[in-house]
């Protein structure tokens, strides 16, 4: 193996990409960036029944959206291809033949029924089910007889006869020991001519000179088998790091499928920002060691260390993600938030393309105000609706009562007069107007604020009124206040 730092992200294109898979991609990407290494994108598509080009494209798109650029691999090229496992079958066969020739592997002709009987016998004897090695020492005649019956063999790795401790040197967990007695002669090539995961991944990582294998802890139990294959073929071992599981709020393993699953595409569709999700995922199992949580990509690269990743599971806290995403939305350039919000507004039916083109500057103000109250951008229409629809009082008769009386009329008339008198009706100017109303009029604060809010927004609570009035402008405010007074007269 060369001294180059090389990492890989090898997803299976059998479905949408889950946050756990993308966290793995992120941590590999961070180590590559931090150490001046290379990240290889490899596609593990040997599950031909479920693998599709559509899912492969989705994986690549979601990585690009998050800014996780691979240096080599599918769609990029490189010196170690091909990068899809289905295009590497001849390579796997070549190394399987080497194991056969060296006596580290053998053909197994056992049928499913025979294996089921073997398993049941072990269970009946309170033993751990395992392959008993029936085909380990078949003669040539026995092999030919099985083949004459039409049996198609699998290829099994032959465990060393001597029991030993297999040590996984893990960058996160330290040394993890497995006794070889818990293993059996495991399959490395299936009867359909496809390699198993444990075999293919070793060949790929070795031939692509991968220096660091960073993956989920659910792969830890596979690692002893892979180490045996590395040793049998004379390959150098990479450095291993097994990331903690991502847990749900009940501390159960986060589901990869079903209604409670968490797919990257869903976050994009709901209007989460990629930099917020990047930041959030980086903290799933790792922290800076202090209270700091809002971190730029550069800060994360500079401070991240794979050795500092926790061993225990990381809880996926959606409330924390929403809080973090809201922070990023409010800190982002308003022009960017405007463009990202438009699809949601169009889908809501509140605006159409012509309205956007004719009212861009005003809509910019509406979205700027609306983003103060959202966690993700698909919530923008609900916040912006106030500015884009006519008032509908929940109880018109009750609203009319709020607008009756000379004091309310005085407040409304004075507010209109002062709004029109201002050269520029900024939020600060509106704040000054409210102070003037309070000082100049002999009325209580409730008579000023509550009827005014209700008349302008149709609700008794909501966004800051100084901003709302500033966005609407003097003419629209006057129209709404007049409509409220008319409602009072007619009820």
N, C-alpha and C positions, 0 to 999 in steps of 0.2 A: 504493500500500500504506500502511496506517495505521502508526502508531508502536507499536502494541500488540505485545507478545511473544506469538506464537501458534505452537504446535508441533502436530505430528500424529503419530499412530500408525495406519498404514493396513494392517492385516493382510489376507491373503487367506484366507477360510474354507474352505480345501481340505484341511485335515488338522489334527491336533493341533498345539498351539503349541510350537515348539522353543525351547530356551534362547537361541539366537541372536536370534530374533525378540523374545523377552521382554527380553533385554538392551537391545535397541533401544528398546523401550517404556520401560524404566526410565530410560535416559539422557535421552530426551525428557521424561519426567516430572520428572526431577531439574532440568533446565534451566528447565522451566516453574515449578516450585516456587521455585527459587532466584531467578528474575528476576521473580517475581510475575506470571507469564504464564498462558496457558490451554493445556490439552492437548485436542486434538480426536481422538476415536475415529472413524475412517472405515473402512468395509469395502469392500475392493476385490474385488468378486464377479463380475467380467466373465467369468471362466472358469466358465461356467454348467454345464459337464459335471461339474466337480469341487466346486464351491462348494455348501455345505449350511448350513441354519439350525442344525443340530446343532453343527457346528464353530464357527459364529459364537458360539453360546451358550457353548461351552467356552472360547473366547478370553476372553470377558467374565468368566466365572467365575474363570479363572486370574488375570486382572488384579486382580479384587476380592480374591482370596485373598492376593495379594502386597501389597495396599494401594495399587495403582496406579490411583487414581481419576481418570477423565477428567472434564473440565469441560463437555464439549459433545460431541455426536455421537450415534451409534446407541444407542438406549435412554435417551438423556438429552434430546435435542432441542437447539435452538439457532437462531440467526439465519441460518446459512449452509447449511442443509440443502437437499435431502435428503443423507444421509450414506452411503448405499449407492450404489456406482457404477451398478448396474443401474437405479436410480431417477433417474439423471442423463443418460440417453442423449440426450434432447432438447437439453440444454445442450452436450454434446460436438458434436452435429450442427450446432448454431448456430455454434460457433467453427470447425468444419471448413469450413462454408460461407464464413465470413469469409476463411479462408486461400485457398480456391478463388477467391473474388472478387478478392483482392489479388494473385493470381498466385504465392502462396507454396506452393501445393499443386496437384496435378493428378490426374486419374483414370488409373489404370493397368489395362490389360486383359490383360496378359500371363498366359498359362496356366502351370500348374505345370511342364508339359513344356518350355515355352519358357524358363522361369527355370532349370530343371535344365540345359538345353543351354548357356545363358549361363554358368552356374557351371562346367560342365565345360570349356568353351572357355577360360575364365580359368585354370583349373588346368593345362590342357595347355600354356598359354603362360607358365607360372610367374608368373602374376599373382594378386593378391588377388581372390577372388570378390566381385563387387559388381554391383548393378543398373546396367545401361548406359544408362538413360534413354530406352529405346525409345519410351515413350509420352509423353515430355515435351512434344512439340510436335505432337500429333495434330490434324488438322483436324476440324471438326464432322462431315464426311462419314465420316471414318475411325472416329470414335467411334460414330456410328450404325450403321455396318457391324458393328463388334464387338458391339454390343448386340443387333443382329438375329441374330447367331450364338448369342445366349444367354449371352454372357460377362458376368459380374458383376464390376464393377471394384472395386479397392481404391483408397484415396486415399494418395498419396505426398507427402511434404514435399519441396519443390524446394530443393536446396542452393543457396546463393548462388554465382554464377559465379566470383567472385573467391576464390582460395584465401586462407585466413587462419588465424591461431592463435586457438583458442577457449580462453580462460583460465577455469578453475574456481578461484575463490577459496575455499579450503577452510580451515575453522577449525582443523582438526587437521593437515593436510598442507601448508598454505601454498598457493601458486599451483601448480596442475597444468595443464600446457599440452597441448592436443590440436590437431593440424593437421587442418583440415577435409578435406584430401585423403584421409584414411583413412575418411571417411564416404561413404555413397551416399544416394540419394534414398530415405529410409526410409519405411515404411508407418505411417500414423497412424490410418487407419480400415480395418477389414477388410471383406471382401465380405459377411460375415454381418450387417453393420450395427453391429458392436461396435468401440469404439475400442481402439487398442493401449495398452499400459501407458504408454509415453513421452508419448503425447498426453494421455490421461485425467489422469495425475498432475499435469501442468502446469496444465490447466484447473482441477482441484480445488484445488491449492495456491494458485493465483492468486485464484480467486473466494472462497476461504475466508480469504484474507489471511494465509496462513502466512508467518511471518517467518523461521523456522529449519527447514531440512530436514535432519534427523539420521537417517542410515540406514547400512546396511552398505556396506563398500567394494566389494562386488560390483556396486553401483549406480553406481560412479564413472564407468565407461565409458559409461553412459547419459546422463550429465549434459551433455556437449556437445550432444547432440541436443535435450535439453530446453531448454538455453539458447537455441538457435536458434528454438525454438517461442515461448519467452517474448518474444524480441526481435521476431519476426514479428507477434505480437499486441499488442505495446506494453505488456507487463506488466513490472513491476519484478521483479528477481531477488531471491529469498530468500537468506539466508546458508546455505551448505552445510557439512556436516560428515559425513565418511564414516568410520565406525567400523571398526577392524581386525577381521579375521576371527577367529572362535573356532576354535582348533585342538585336535586330540586329542593324546594324550600322545606320539604319534609325529610331531607337528608337521604332520600332514595336516589338511585342512579337516574340521571336525566334520560328520558326516553328518546330514542332515535327515530321512532315511528309512532304514528297515531296523533290524536288531537292535542296531546300535551307535549309533543316534540317541538324543538326549537331550531328552525331552519334559517340560514342566513338570508335567503331571498325574502322571507317574510318581514325581516327588519327593514330591508330596502323598500319593500312595497308599502310599509306603514310610515315611511318617512323618517327613519333613523339616519343620522349622518355617519358615514364610514369612519371618520376619525373618532367619533364617540364610541362606536362599537370596537374599534381597534384598541382604544384606551381601556375599555371595560374588559375585553378578553385578556389583555395583558395582565390584568389583576386577578384573573381566575387561577389562583394557585401561586401567584407571586405578588410581592409587594416591595415597596422601596425601603421598608423598615421604619418609616415615619408615617405621619397622618396624611401625607400628600396623596391625592387621588386623581386630580386633573393633570394629566401629563401629555406633553406633545410627543409626536413620533420620535423626534430626535432625543428627547429626554429619556424615553423608554429604552431606545437603543443604547444610550450611554450608560444607563443604570442597571439594565437587565443582566442577570447572571443565572444560567441554568442550574447552578449548584444551590441557588437560594430558593428554588421552587419548593413549595411545601410537599410533604409526603401525604398528608391527609387530604380528603376530598374538598373541592372548591364548590361553594354553594352559588348557584345561579340565582341572583337576586334581581328580579325584574324591576322592582321599585328603585333600586340603586341605578340600574341601567337607564331608567326613565329620567331620574334626577340628573344623571350625567349627560344624557342626550339633550335635555332641556338647557343645561348650561352651555353646551356647544352651540345649540341653535341661537341662543341669545348673544353669544360672542361672535358669531359668524358675520361676514359681510352681508348687509341686507340685500344687495343685488343678487347674491347667490341664493339666499333663502327665498327671495321673490320667485326666481326661476324654478326652484325645486317645489315651491308651493302651488304653482299654477296648475299642474295636472290634477291636484286634489280639488282645487276650486272649480275647474272645468267639469270634473266628474260629478261634483255635488250639484251642478246646475245653477249655482249662484251667479255665474258669469259665463259668457261665451267669448270666442276669440275676438270678435269685433269690440266687445265691451273692454277687453283687456287692452287692445290697441288704442282705443280712444281715451282710456282713463288710467294709463300706466302710472303716472306720477302719484295720483291719488291712491291707487291700489297699493303702491309701494308703502305709503304711510299706513294703510289699513293692515297690511301684512306685518309691518314693523311693530305695530301695536299688538296685533294678534299673537305674535310669537312669544310675547311675555307670559302668556298663560298656557303654553302647550309643552308636552313632553316629547312629542314627535309630530311630524308635519301633517299627517293625515287628520290631526285635530284642528288644523288651521280653519277649515270651513265653519266649524261650530263656533269658533271665536270671531270669525269675520262676518258671520251672518248678521250681526247687529248693524253693521255698516252697509250691508248689501240688500236688505229687505225692509219693507215697510213695517211699522210697529203693529203688533197684534197683542193687545192687552189680554191677559188670562181672564180678568174680570173687568170688563169695561165700566160697569156701574160703580164698582169700588174705586177704579182709577179716577172716574169723574169726580167722586167725592174728594179725592186728594187735591184736585185742581180748583175746587170752589173756594171762594173767599177773596176779599180785596187784597189781603196780604200776599197770597200766591200770585195774583194778577200783577201786583206791584213788582214782585221779584222777577217775574217773567219779562215784563215790559222793560224794566231797568237792565236786566241781563242782555236783552236784545240790543238795546240802545248802546250799551258799553261794548258789546261784541262788534257792532258795526263801526264804532268809533276807533277801534284799533286798526292800525295800518297792517299789522301782521298778527294773526290770532294764534300765537304759539301756546304750548301748554303752560309755559311760565306766565304768559299774559293772562290766560284764563284763571290761573291761580291768583293773580293780582286782582282780577275782577271779583272773584268770590270774596276776597278780603274786603274790597270796597263795599260790596253788598252788605256784608256783616257789619261794617262800621257805619254805613250811611243809612241803612234801613232799620226801622224799629221793629225788627222781627227776630224770632229765634232761629238758631242754626238749622233745626229740622225743617222749618218752613222754606228755607233756601235750598237745602241739599236734596231732601227726599223727593219733593214734587218735581224738581228739575231733572233728577236722574230718571224718574218714572216717565216723564214727558218725552225725554230724549231717547231713552233706551227701551222703554216698555217694561223694565224690570226694576225691582227694588234694590238689587245689588249687581255688581259686575266690575268692569275695568275702571281704572282711574278716570274720573269725569273730566279732569283737565285735558287729558289726552284725547278723549272721545270728542269733546267740543272742538278742540283744535283741528282734529281730522275732518269733522263734518263741515266746519266753517260757519260763518255768521248767517248766511242765507238759509242753509238747511236747518240750523238751530232755530232760527226765527220761525220757519215753517212748522217745525215740530211743536214748538211752544204754542204757536197760534192754534194748531190742531187740538192741543190739550185743552186750551181755554174754550174752544168751540165745543169739545166733548162735554165740558162742565156745564155749558149753557144749555145744551140739548138734553141733559139728563136731570 
